[in-house]
Amino acid sequence: MQALVTEDMARVNETILARMHSPVALIPQLAGHLIASGGKRLRPMLTLAGARLIGYEGTRHTKLAACVEFIHTATLLHDDVVDDSDLRRGKDSANVLWGNKPSVLVGDFLFSRAFELMVEDGSLKVLRLLSHASSVIAEGEVLQLSISNDLETPEESYLQVIEAKTAALFEAATQIAAVVGERPENEEVALASFGRNFGIAFQLVDDALDYSAHQATLGKSVGDDFREGKITLPVILAYRRGSEDERDFWKRTIEDMDQKDGDLGHALALMDKHGAITDTIERARHYGAIARDALAIFQDSKTRQLLNDIVRFCVERAY
Amino acid sequence: MQALVTEDMARVNETILARMHSPVALIPQLAGHLIASGGKRLRPMLTLAGARLIGYEGTRHTKLAACVEFIHTATLLHDDVVDDSDLRRGKDSANVLWGNKPSVLVGDFLFSRAFELMVEDGSLKVLRLLSHASSVIAEGEVLQLSISNDLETPEESYLQVIEAKTAALFEAATQIAAVVGERPENEEVALASFGRNFGIAFQLVDDALDYSAHQATLGKSVGDDFREGKITLPVILAYRRGSEDERDFWKRTIEDMDQKDGDLGHALALMDKHGAITDTIERARHYGAIARDALAIFQDSKTRQLLNDIVRFCVERAY
């Protein structure tokens, strides 16, 4: 997929570099650290691939893909502050290197810059989609905070959180491709549905991988979510399916945040016992299937196959 | 002035309350705490008064005034996190009551919501002005961070900071009144100039008042900026005009942040000795005069007089 959109992505990267510039040196330094640190550029790639799928031949999509990446980067910067994270993409996170203050403010800058770029593009519809996605993301992050350390969180609330904090931007990223291409309603709906369902699958897998040894090879630490007492589906399932004793373990470690050496190992064993990881990936597989079926209205093409493959790859990487 | 725009302001408040709503209860709770806590609503008032000045008779200005207040509130929430402030408008600040995390995220929410409101209004020009103002504000905040605790900061850099973090939003708030009223270029320029220069004067006075006993009566604590080691004009002037011994005092307290009982009192005495507060207010008077002259192209009216009075009042309140 990356090969298919290489040229477009080079233009996205140019826009990103040009537009994160500021005479205030700390801004490009900090933003550059994160943006250049080998992110997958998954969200802008969705915009580019969506544009290619519908045969769009203009140039607006690369600028808008850069907006999507700016919004994503802004939320990462704020997330790392909110989560007190130490690592991001295998490197020290910006809040560790520069402190929380610049991370908050540079996030604000990138976010504003994204809107400036959209205004330059001039489509009110794109502005509506991305401003709405942004407020949904923030709402989702606050909701996530409200349920933090609460083991009684129903699966539905968890789903609501990931729909908001992850899927909303995936959805907008693919939908705007149809908007710039001025495609009929049904294609816009299909691309939006692809993005949303892929986003849910992606986050489910991400949350599963946080409890998987694979993580270490991706430059992420295993068990970050556990140490933060984050309520993700693996924990929800292991807790609900657990015995009284097991639930006491989860209450001590996740609710009371009283964690000792060996607790992460025990948590992994309990998850394994109850199939919590496997079933989280099963849920991801469900949404992945919906995403792929959403694209069925488009003629078969290399791009469609590749979009399908990327969803499949996302789910498979968990094995 | 408040009487003159009472009805419009009631509509602004309705919009604010309706649009800060969210099913995630923490959002309206936290936002409501700040928004309802007796802020002056100075920035939205500037939009309303500007609209009245140019004889605008539509209804768009109240919604856009609410956007301006949302952007301002978002920056206050992030500011208090960045500054570790305990008080805001005489009450515990949101970061003290709810912690830093929700303050960052609810700020993001209000910011996104502001853009959603602007998109509903539908003017790309307004969107351009306010998205630009937002990125200038963030840039200014980062610049302020870069010069923090640096006593060698030239007055020009300080001015750059307050132009960005305060005056840019004042400017946009008044300018959009001319935009919705579809007034000729010269009126738009005049209103923008009024806002910008008033904003600079306002911040200068604010920074002077932080070292003034008046503060206590306004529900703010005296010497917050001193305790944070913030570089504002009173400190810049007192340091530059000080003796070698005095400069050592400033270096210890502001650069090394090594503060003891009695240091604030000594700082106030040094400022008094060198006229640092009086001259900060003199600088404010200069910008206030430019702001008032900018309005000279408009026919004399009750609104124009009141806009002039508010600038005069802002500077006079420092005495």
Boltz contact constraints between the chains, C-beta under 6 A:
constraints:
  - contact:
      token1: [A, 22]
      token2: [B, 139]
      max_distance: 6.0
  - contact:
      token1: [A, 24]
      token2: [B, 139]
      max_distance: 6.0
  - contact:
      token1: [A, 24]
      token2: [B, 142]
      max_distance: 6.0
  - contact:
      token1: [A, 24]
      token2: [B, 143]
      max_distance: 6.0
  - contact:
      token1: [A, 26]
      token2: [B, 142]
      max_distance: 6.0
  - contact:
      token1: [A, 26]
      token2: [B, 146]
      max_distance: 6.0
  - contact:
      token1: [A, 27]
      token2: [B, 142]
      max_distance: 6.0
  - contact:
      token1: [A, 78]
      token2: [B, 104]
      max_distance: 6.0
  - contact:
      token1: [A, 82]
      token2: [B, 101]
      max_distance: 6.0
  - contact:
      token1: [A, 82]
      token2: [B, 104]
      max_distance: 6.0
  - contact:
      token1: [A, 101]
      token2: [B, 82]
      max_distance: 6.0
  - contact:
      token1: [A, 101]
      token2: [B, 145]
      max_distance: 6.0
  - contact:
      token1: [A, 102]
      token2: [B, 145]
      max_distance: 6.0
  - contact:
      token1: [A, 104]
      token2: [B, 78]
      max_distance: 6.0
  - contact:
      token1: [A, 104]
      token2: [B, 82]
      max_distance: 6.0
  - contact:
      token1: [A, 104]
      token2: [B, 104]
      max_distance: 6.0
  - contact:
      token1: [A, 105]
      token2: [B, 138]
      max_distance: 6.0
  - contact:
      token1: [A, 105]
      token2: [B, 141]
      max_distance: 6.0
  - contact:
      token1: [A, 105]
      token2: [B, 142]
      max_distance: 6.0
  - contact:
      token1: [A, 108]
      token2: [B, 138]
      max_distance: 6.0
  - contact:
      token1: [A, 109]
      token2: [B, 135]
      max_distance: 6.0
  - contact:
      token1: [A, 109]
      token2: [B, 138]
      max_distance: 6.0
  - contact:
      token1: [A, 112]
      token2: [B, 131]
      max_distance: 6.0
  - contact:
      token1: [A, 112]
      token2: [B, 134]
      max_distance: 6.0
  - contact:
      token1: [A, 112]
      token2: [B, 135]
      max_distance: 6.0
  - contact:
      token1: [A, 112]
      token2: [B, 138]
      max_distance: 6.0
  - contact:
      token1: [A, 113]
      token2: [B, 135]
      max_distance: 6.0
  - contact:
      token1: [A, 115]
      token2: [B, 115]
      max_distance: 6.0
  - contact:
      token1: [A, 115]
      token2: [B, 131]
      max_distance: 6.0
  - contact:
      token1: [A, 116]
      token2: [B, 131]
      max_distance: 6.0
  - contact:
      token1: [A, 116]
      token2: [B, 132]
      max_distance: 6.0
  - contact:
      token1: [A, 116]
      token2: [B, 135]
      max_distance: 6.0
  - contact:
      token1: [A, 119]
      token2: [B, 124]
      max_distance: 6.0
  - contact:
      token1: [A, 119]
      token2: [B, 127]
      max_distance: 6.0
  - contact:
      token1: [A, 119]
      token2: [B, 128]
      max_distance: 6.0
  - contact:
      token1: [A, 119]
      token2: [B, 131]
      max_distance: 6.0
  - contact:
      token1: [A, 127]
      token2: [B, 119]
      max_distance: 6.0
  - contact:
      token1: [A, 128]
      token2: [B, 119]
      max_distance: 6.0
  - contact:
      token1: [A, 131]
      token2: [B, 112]
      max_distance: 6.0
  - contact:
      token1: [A, 131]
      token2: [B, 115]
      max_distance: 6.0
  - contact:
      token1: [A, 131]
      token2: [B, 116]
      max_distance: 6.0
  - contact:
      token1: [A, 131]
      token2: [B, 119]
      max_distance: 6.0
  - contact:
      token1: [A, 132]
      token2: [B, 116]
      max_distance: 6.0
  - contact:
      token1: [A, 134]
      token2: [B, 112]
      max_distance: 6.0
  - contact:
      token1: [A, 135]
      token2: [B, 109]
      max_distance: 6.0
  - contact:
      token1: [A, 135]
      token2: [B, 112]
      max_distance: 6.0
  - contact:
      token1: [A, 135]
      token2: [B, 113]
      max_distance: 6.0
  - contact:
      token1: [A, 135]
      token2: [B, 116]
      max_distance: 6.0
  - contact:
      token1: [A, 138]
      token2: [B, 105]
      max_distance: 6.0
  - contact:
      token1: [A, 138]
      token2: [B, 108]
      max_distance: 6.0
  - contact:
      token1: [A, 138]
      token2: [B, 109]
      max_distance: 6.0
  - contact:
      token1: [A, 138]
      token2: [B, 112]
      max_distance: 6.0
  - contact:
      token1: [A, 139]
      token2: [B, 22]
      max_distance: 6.0
  - contact:
      token1: [A, 139]
      token2: [B, 24]
      max_distance: 6.0
  - contact:
      token1: [A, 141]
      token2: [B, 105]
      max_distance: 6.0
  - contact:
      token1: [A, 142]
      token2: [B, 24]
      max_distance: 6.0
  - contact:
      token1: [A, 142]
      token2: [B, 26]
      max_distance: 6.0
  - contact:
      token1: [A, 142]
      token2: [B, 27]
      max_distance: 6.0
  - contact:
      token1: [A, 142]
      token2: [B, 105]
      max_distance: 6.0
  - contact:
      token1: [A, 143]
      token2: [B, 24]
      max_distance: 6.0
  - contact:
      token1: [A, 145]
      token2: [B, 101]
      max_distance: 6.0
  - contact:
      token1: [A, 145]
      token2: [B, 102]
      max_distance: 6.0
  - contact:
      token1: [A, 146]
      token2: [B, 26]
      max_distance: 6.0
